Structure formats: C-alpha cells, structure tokens
Amino acid sequence: MKLMAAAMSALALTVVPAQADALRDTIARDMPGLMDIYRDFHANPELSFQEFKSAAKLAAEARKAGFDVTEKVGQTGVVAVMRNGPGPVVLIRADMDALPVVEKTGLAYASKVRGTSTAGVESGVMHACGHDTHMTAWIEIARLMAANRKGWSGTLVLIGQPAEEMGLGARAMLDDGLYTRFPKPKYTLAFHDTGDLAAGVIGTIPGFALANVDSVDLTVRGLGGHGAYPQTTKDPIVLASAIVMRLQTLVSRETSPFEPSVVTVGSFHAGAKHNIIPDEAQLQLTVRSYGDKQRDRLLSGIARIAKGETIAAGVPDERMPLIVVREPHTRATWNTPAFTREVHGKLTARFGSERVIETTPTMAGEDFGEFGRADAGIESTILWVGGQPADKLAKAKAEGVSLPSLHSPFFAPEADKVIATAAEALVATAMGLMPVAG
C-alpha cells in the first residue's frame, strides 16, 4: 500500500475529483486481498459474544498497521488507538457478530459453521447481516489511515464491537470503560450495509435512523377446564385473542400517523390438546418506536389493554396478566442532524449525487446509537451502504418483487462494492474531521 505523500494529503472531503481518485485507486488495488479477508470472515462466522477469532483478526491487522490495541473490551471487543498529534478524537465502529441462520446462498465460500447461542440454542451460523463487510472495511480503514499519518492530525479510535445482534455489545464496551480507559470521541462514525440500496450507493439519515426495540413477554392467565364445558372456564385463548386485536389500536388509534410505531405479536402459544382449555396463553411482542415518550406510551398501553381485557372477561383479580419488558432494550439510534447533513454534502462532492442520497429511517434496531448517547457532546452518524446488484434491484422494483434482505439465509451482497465504498467514505470523512493545522 504505497501512496505519494502529496496525493495522500489530499484525501480530505473537499478534494477535487482527480485527487479523490488516489484513495479510490488504492482501495481498488487492495481489493483482491480484501476479498480474501472477506471470504474468510464469511466462511467462519461467530455468534454474539463468541467473536474470538474475528476479534483476533481485527486486532492483528490493527497492530500490524501501528495501532495500540486492547482486546477483550466488553467481553470480546477490540479497541485500536492511533494518536497522531493534536486534534479531535474520531471513533469508527465495526460490529463483528453473525446470526443463528443456516446459509442458503450457494456461495463457494458459504458458511457451514454451526454454533450454540448464549441462550443454549444450537443452529447454523451465517453473516446474514453483512458484518463481514463491516470488519473487512474496518481493516482497510486502519491500513489507509496509518499509511497517511501526514494527512491528518488527531486521534483515531477503531473499535470492533461484539453482540450488536443482541443489542448488548455497545453497552458492554461502554460499561468496560471505553470512554474512560481510551480517548473519548468528539465524533462517532459507522456504516451498515443494506439490501434496500444499489451496491455502492450511500444513504444518510439526519435525526432518528433506527428504532427503540423492546421485547415484551405477556402471560395471559385464565381458568382452564374441559373443552366441552367452556362455561366453567375463563378461556385464556379467547382472552389473548382479544388482547392481540386490541393491541393493534395502539398504533392505528392512539398514535399520531407522524410518529412511526410498531406493535407486533410474533408468538402465540397456548394449550396442549384439542379438548382442554388451558390456564394460560403466552404472547411474545416486539415493540418499535423512536422517541422515549412514545416508547413509554406504547409499553403502558400494552399493560392497560391486557389488564382491561382481562377484567372485561371476568377473570379474578389474582389472575391478572403478567407482563415482562426485557431489559436492556435496544435504544433508538439518533444521527446528529447538522453533522449528518454536513457529511452528506461532502460525500456528495466526492461520490456524486447519484451515489449519495438521503434515505428514510427504519424500524430495525442497532445499538451503535449508544456510543453517541453516552455523552451529549458527541456528534454521531451511521451511514447505509447499498449491497444489492443495481440491475437486480431495478428489475425487482419493476416487477414488484422482493430481493433477499438482511437476516435472510439468501442474502449475499456485492461485497466488493460495499467494502470499497464504505472504506472510502469513512476514511474521507475521518480525514476531513481531523485536518492538519496550517
């Protein structure tokens, strides 16, 4: 990886197109080796808080590039620090964990790994969310920033984060002293690949980008008995069904159409035999929102509806429903608006308006927002980087069909375009935030 100092010093976001090619061309030359790294990550995925080999690979690459590296932060996290003179601290995150999914892509390097989650469930394991592209881009960012120390001034902190899929890894690293043991950032940056954008297209979202995610366990209690004598029972299946239907009004009738919210009942279990009315029914809900007040309204509404329907069914007071909101929940990700718009504008100057768009928020969850929430002075943004082949995406939209998305066993992004675009965007952004004085 050799670049002339004059060319590399021009890698800030305001470079002219001819100079911008120096960075792009370097990444293109590095791509064959990066794809080898990517295929290795993809073929060897690891579940949340089990990212031992992935973390070791990131740590080794960062050390080779000259970073001070600390491992086992927040269980399996990696922190790589490069102090390079006066200036702001910029943090760039990549998440490392894979999903309990059996891969069905048919790729030559498809995962055949099986593993057991922290919940004790054994399954196939796959990078169905693209974190393998995140880690590969992270390695290229480390190499490029280290090779161009003369082009920026400040402190760069690169972190490999565990357990994003559980919504626990960011807090685990923060609780383990990320901002006390290591330089606290002024800016936090990340990207996530997506199946909703064409490969190589960058999406920005000022403000709320990803949602609060709550998992709610609701036990509806009745009085069981013989299916032939329902009048002697308080049927929890009928009661739970009424609760399910009423819960839909939390969004359709109690929430402003301008406040995105989701209440989904994803699991309904009750009974064991045709002719027995059970004592209980078990519901599992996922609840999505953006603002903290809206989250509180939805959760309190679930409790109110469950209790109200139970009273209406004539169930005794001692058989009121049991509600458990699982903690910790994943909190919404907020992209600092002015900062995100500034990044958007400068990336547009680099990539062109066809490759940088302002896109819409999603109700999916992502714990990257914790790094910005930890201190009010931090400016933060996470970018989307498209991974779908452009021709396939256009054809699918024209025909009204869906392509495999994140978490699908068939999801296989154009990894080279994701890695190249993300590495260039984040290196350029970081260097623009840490200009050389004078």
C-alpha positions in Angstrom: 0.0 0.0 0.0 2.1 2.9 -1.3 0.8 6.4 -1.9 2.7 9.6 -2.6 2.5 12.0 0.3 1.2 14.8 -1.8 -1.6 12.7 -3.1 -2.5 11.2 0.2 -2.6 14.6 1.9 -5.4 15.5 -0.4 -7.8 12.8 0.9 -9.9 15.3 2.9 -13.6 15.5 1.9 -13.1 18.7 -0.1 -10.6 17.2 -2.6 -11.1 17.7 -6.3 -12.1 14.7 -8.3 -8.7 14.0 -9.8 -7.1 13.9 -6.3 -10.0 11.8 -4.9 -9.0 9.1 -7.3 -5.8 8.5 -5.3 -7.8 7.0 -2.5 -10.2 5.1 -4.7 -7.4 3.7 -6.8 -5.6 2.5 -3.7 -8.6 0.7 -2.4 -9.1 -0.9 -5.9 -5.6 -2.2 -5.8 -6.1 -3.6 -2.3 -9.4 -5.2 -3.2 -8.2 -8.7 -4.2 -6.5 -9.1 -0.8 -9.5 -7.6 1.0 -11.9 -10.1 -0.7 -9.7 -12.9 0.6 -10.2 -11.5 4.1 -13.9 -11.0 3.5 -14.4 -14.6 2.3 -12.6 -15.9 5.4 -14.8 -13.8 7.7 -17.9 -15.0 5.8 -17.0 -18.7 5.9 -16.1 -18.5 9.6 -18.9 -16.5 11.3 -19.2 -16.3 15.1 -22.3 -15.7 17.3 -22.7 -12.8 19.7 -20.1 -12.6 22.5 -18.3 -15.5 20.8 -16.3 -13.4 18.2 -13.0 -14.7 19.4 -11.4 -15.4 16.0 -12.9 -12.4 14.3 -11.7 -10.1 17.1 -8.2 -11.7 16.9 -8.0 -11.0 13.2 -9.0 -7.3 13.7 -6.5 -6.9 16.5 -3.7 -8.5 14.5 -4.4 -6.2 11.5 -4.5 -3.1 13.6 -1.3 -3.9 15.4 0.4 -4.5 12.0 -0.8 -1.1 10.9 0.8 0.5 14.0 -2.2 1.0 16.4 -2.1 0.4 20.1 -4.6 -2.4 20.5 -6.5 -3.7 23.5 -8.6 -6.9 23.3 -11.4 -8.3 25.4 -13.1 -4.9 26.0 -16.8 -5.7 26.7 -16.0 -9.4 26.6 -14.8 -9.8 23.0 -14.4 -6.2 21.8 -11.3 -4.7 20.2 -10.1 -1.1 20.7 -7.3 0.2 18.4 -6.0 3.7 19.1 -3.7 5.8 16.9 -2.6 9.1 18.4 -1.3 11.4 15.7 -0.9 14.9 17.1 -3.3 17.5 18.3 -6.9 17.4 17.1 -10.3 15.8 17.7 -10.9 12.2 18.6 -12.8 10.2 15.9 -14.2 6.8 16.6 -15.1 4.3 13.9 -17.0 1.2 14.7 -17.5 -2.2 13.0 -19.7 -4.9 14.5 -18.5 -8.5 14.4 -21.2 -11.0 15.3 -23.2 -13.3 13.0 -26.7 -14.7 13.2 -28.1 -18.2 14.0 -29.1 -18.7 10.4 -28.4 -21.7 8.1 -26.9 -20.2 5.0 -28.6 -20.9 1.6 -26.8 -18.6 -0.7 -24.9 -21.3 -2.6 -21.7 -19.3 -2.5 -18.5 -21.2 -2.9 -17.4 -19.8 0.5 -20.8 -20.2 2.2 -20.7 -20.9 5.9 -21.0 -24.4 7.1 -20.5 -23.4 10.7 -22.8 -24.5 13.5 -22.9 -23.0 16.9 -24.8 -22.6 20.2 -26.1 -19.3 21.3 -25.8 -17.8 24.8 -29.5 -19.0 25.1 -28.4 -22.6 24.5 -29.9 -22.9 21.1 -27.8 -24.9 18.5 -28.1 -23.9 14.9 -26.3 -22.9 11.7 -24.4 -19.6 11.8 -24.2 -17.1 9.0 -23.2 -13.5 8.3 -26.7 -12.8 7.1 -26.4 -9.1 8.2 -23.2 -8.2 6.4 -21.0 -7.7 9.4 -18.3 -9.5 7.5 -18.2 -6.5 5.1 -18.0 -4.2 8.1 -15.0 -5.9 9.5 -13.2 -6.0 6.2 -13.8 -2.3 5.5 -12.5 -1.6 9.1 -9.2 -3.3 8.3 -8.8 -1.3 5.1 -9.6 1.9 7.0 -6.9 1.1 9.6 -4.4 0.5 6.9 -5.2 3.6 4.9 -5.3 5.9 8.0 -2.0 4.5 9.2 -0.3 4.9 5.8 -1.3 8.6 5.7 -0.4 9.9 9.1 0.9 13.1 7.4 -2.6 13.8 6.0 -4.5 14.1 9.3 -4.0 15.3 12.9 -5.9 14.0 16.0 -6.6 10.6 17.5 -8.3 7.7 15.7 -10.1 5.0 17.7 -11.2 2.0 15.8 -13.4 -0.5 17.6 -14.6 -4.0 16.8 -17.9 -4.3 18.6 -19.4 -7.6 19.8 -23.0 -8.6 20.1 -24.8 -6.0 18.0 -27.4 -8.6 17.1 -28.3 -8.9 20.7 -28.3 -5.1 21.3 -25.8 -5.6 24.1 -22.3 -5.1 22.7 -22.1 -1.3 22.7 -23.2 -1.0 26.3 -20.8 -3.8 27.3 -17.9 -1.9 25.8 -19.0 1.4 27.4 -19.5 -0.4 30.8 -16.0 -1.8 30.5 -14.5 1.7 30.3 -14.5 2.6 26.6 -14.6 6.3 27.3 -12.5 6.2 30.4 -9.7 3.8 29.5 -9.5 5.1 26.0 -9.8 8.6 24.4 -13.4 9.8 24.4 -14.5 10.8 20.9 -15.8 14.0 19.6 -17.3 12.2 16.5 -18.5 8.6 16.2 -18.9 7.0 12.7 -20.1 3.7 11.4 -21.8 2.2 8.4 -24.2 -0.7 7.8 -24.7 -2.5 4.5 -28.3 -2.8 3.3 -30.3 -4.7 0.7 -32.5 -1.7 0.0 -30.0 0.3 -2.0 -28.0 -0.5 -5.1 -24.4 -1.6 -4.5 -22.1 1.4 -3.9 -24.9 3.8 -3.1 -24.6 5.7 0.3 -27.6 6.6 2.3 -27.7 9.2 5.1 -30.5 9.9 7.6 -30.4 13.0 9.8 -32.1 12.5 13.1 -33.7 9.2 14.1 -32.3 6.5 11.9 -33.2 3.2 13.8 -35.7 2.4 16.4 -36.1 1.6 20.0 -36.6 -2.2 20.2 -38.5 -3.7 23.1 -39.2 -7.4 23.6 -42.3 -8.0 25.7 -43.4 -11.3 27.3 -47.1 -11.3 28.1 -48.7 -14.2 30.1 -52.5 -14.2 29.8 -54.0 -16.1 32.7 -57.5 -17.6 32.8 -59.2 -20.6 34.3 -58.8 -23.9 32.5 -61.2 -26.8 32.1 -62.9 -29.2 29.8 -63.4 -28.1 26.2 -66.9 -29.4 26.3 -67.8 -27.2 29.2 -66.5 -23.7 28.3 -69.0 -22.1 30.6 -67.0 -23.4 33.6 -63.8 -21.7 32.4 -62.2 -18.3 31.7 -60.7 -19.2 28.3 -57.2 -17.5 28.0 -57.1 -18.3 24.3 -60.2 -16.2 23.6 -58.9 -13.6 26.0 -55.5 -13.4 24.5 -57.0 -13.2 21.0 -59.0 -10.2 22.1 -55.8 -8.6 23.5 -54.0 -9.2 20.2 -56.7 -7.5 18.3 -57.0 -4.6 20.7 -53.2 -4.1 20.7 -53.4 -3.0 17.1 -55.2 0.1 18.1 -52.2 1.4 20.0 -50.7 2.3 16.6 -53.9 2.8 14.5 -55.9 4.8 17.0 -53.6 6.1 19.8 -50.5 7.2 17.9 -50.1 10.1 15.5 -49.6 9.0 11.9 -46.4 11.2 12.0 -44.9 9.1 14.9 -43.8 5.7 13.4 -44.6 2.9 15.7 -44.9 -0.9 15.5 -46.5 -3.4 17.9 -46.2 -6.9 16.5 -47.3 -10.1 18.2 -44.7 -12.6 17.0 -45.6 -15.6 19.1 -48.8 -17.0 20.5 -48.7 -20.3 22.4 -51.4 -22.0 24.4 -52.8 -25.4 25.2 -51.7 -28.9 24.5 -54.8 -30.9 23.5 -58.0 -30.5 21.4 -60.5 -30.8 24.3 -58.7 -28.9 27.1 -59.0 -25.2 27.7 -55.6 -24.2 29.2 -54.9 -22.0 32.2 -52.6 -19.7 30.3 -51.6 -18.3 26.9 -48.1 -16.9 26.2 -47.6 -14.0 23.9 -44.3 -12.5 22.7 -44.3 -9.0 21.3 -41.8 -6.8 19.5 -42.4 -3.1 20.0 -40.7 -0.4 17.9 -40.7 3.4 18.4 -38.3 6.4 18.1 -38.8 8.8 20.9 -38.6 7.8 24.6 -42.0 9.3 25.4 -43.6 7.3 22.5 -41.9 4.1 23.8 -43.4 4.7 27.3 -46.9 5.3 25.8 -46.8 2.0 23.9 -45.5 -0.1 26.8 -48.0 1.4 29.3 -50.7 0.9 26.6 -49.9 -2.8 26.4 -50.2 -3.2 30.1 -53.5 -1.2 30.2 -55.1 -3.2 27.3 -54.0 -6.6 28.8 -55.4 -5.7 32.2 -58.6 -4.1 30.8 -59.5 -7.1 28.5 -58.8 -9.4 31.4 -61.2 -7.6 33.7 -63.8 -7.5 30.9 -63.5 -11.3 30.6 -64.4 -11.7 34.3 -61.1 -13.1 35.3 -60.4 -12.9 39.1 -58.0 -10.2 40.3 -55.4 -12.8 41.3 -55.3 -14.0 37.7 -54.3 -10.6 36.2 -51.8 -10.9 33.3 -48.1 -11.0 33.9 -46.0 -8.6 31.7 -42.2 -8.6 31.4 -40.4 -6.0 29.4 -37.0 -7.5 28.7 -34.0 -5.3 29.6 -31.7 -4.0 28.5 -33.7 -2.9 25.4 -32.1 -1.5 22.3 -32.5 2.3 22.2 -33.1 4.3 19.1 -30.1 5.5 17.0 -30.0 9.2 16.6 -27.8 10.8 13.9 -26.8 14.3 14.8 -28.8 16.2 12.2 -26.4 19.1 11.3 -23.4 16.8 11.4 -25.1 14.2 9.2 -26.1 16.8 6.6 -22.5 18.1 6.6 -21.2 14.6 6.0 -23.9 14.1 3.3 -22.8 17.2 1.4 -19.2 16.4 1.5 -19.7 12.8 0.4 -21.9 14.1 -2.4 -19.0 16.2 -3.6 -16.8 13.1 -3.6 -19.1 10.5 -5.0 -21.7 12.5 -6.9 -25.4 13.0 -6.2 -26.4 9.7 -7.8 -24.4 7.7 -5.2 -25.3 9.7 -2.1 -28.9 10.0 -1.1 -30.9 11.0 1.9 -33.0 7.9 2.7 -35.7 7.1 5.2 -35.4 5.8 8.8 -36.1 2.1 9.6 -37.9 0.4 12.4 -35.0 -2.1 12.7 -32.7 -1.8 15.8 -29.0 -1.1 16.1 -27.0 -0.3 19.2 -24.5 2.0 17.6 -26.5 4.9 19.0 -25.3 4.1 22.5 -21.9 5.5 21.6 -23.4 8.9 20.9 -25.9 8.8 23.8 -23.1 8.3 26.3 -22.1 11.9 26.1 -24.1 14.9 24.9 -21.1 16.5 23.3 -20.6 13.6 20.8 -21.7 14.1 17.2 -22.6 10.8 15.6 -23.8 9.3 12.3 -24.2 5.9 10.8 -24.3 5.5 7.0 -26.1 2.9 4.9 -24.1 1.4 2.1 -26.1 -0.4 -0.6 -25.2 -4.0 -1.4 -27.8 -5.1 -4.0 -26.7 -5.5 -7.6 -28.2 -2.5 -9.3 -29.7 -4.4 -12.2 -31.3 -7.0 -10.0 -32.7 -4.2 -7.7 -34.2 -2.3 -10.7 -35.7 -5.4 -12.1 -37.2 -6.4 -8.7 -38.8 -3.0 -8.3 -40.2 -3.0 -11.8 -41.7 -6.4 -11.2 -42.9 -5.6 -7.7 -41.0 -8.5 -6.1 -38.6 -8.5 -3.1 -34.9 -9.5 -3.1 -33.3 -11.2 -0.1 -32.8 -8.7 2.7 -30.7 -8.5 5.8 -31.2 -11.6 8.0 -32.3 -13.7 5.1 -30.4 -17.0 4.6 -30.2 -16.0 0.9 -28.6 -12.5 1.5 -25.4 -12.1 -0.5 -24.4 -8.5 -1.1 -21.9 -7.3 -3.7 -19.3 -7.4 -1.1 -16.5 -5.7 -3.1 -18.6 -2.6 -3.8 -19.8 -2.4 -0.2 -16.3 -2.7 1.2 -14.7 -0.2 -1.3 -17.5 2.4 -0.9 -17.6 2.2 2.9 -13.8 2.3 3.3 -13.5 5.3 1.0 -16.4 7.2 2.6 -15.3 6.7 6.2 -11.6 7.4 5.5 -12.5 10.6 3.7 -14.9 11.6 6.4 -12.4 10.9 9.2 -9.7 12.8 7.5 -12.0 15.7 6.9 -12.7 15.8 10.6 -9.0 15.8 11.5 -7.3 18.3 9.2 -3.7 19.2 9.6 -3.3 22.6 11.1 -1.9 25.3 8.9 
